[in-house]
Amino acid sequence: MAKLRVGVVSPEREIWTGEADMVIAKTVDGEIGIMPNHAPVLGVLVEGGVLRVKRGNEGDLVAAVHGGFISVADNDVSILAEAAELGSEVDVARAKDALQRAQASIEADQEDADARLQAKRAAARLRAAGEEV
């Protein structure tokens, strides 16, 4: 069976590269599932989304992805994220603390766009780490 070649990068580093059976990402148009031989696609990733890379027997790779693009062509999937972090790398205690601080800021000022962004990012990091949010 055909495989996807997947690369996840951010400006800071290469997050992960390898083969996969399926990639699931959240775009501004909704969630998209990519399997081998998918039609070419270029999509805009949402802020605070979770990326899932299905790798068969190796298990799923999960990452918090904060904005960027997904490009699909000829079984190559490129995730070009503004920022990304593997779920296995998330410091859960720090992410929970960041979410609590952001929520407190939002309660104090409903118009605080930066706090809303921080809350989305912290929630995505927690979901990528397997935590309930």
Summary of the structure (lengths in Angstrom):
residues: 133
radius of gyration: 15.3
end to end distance: 35.9
largest distance: 53.5
contacts: 421
relative contact order: 0.19
helix: 29%
strand: 44%
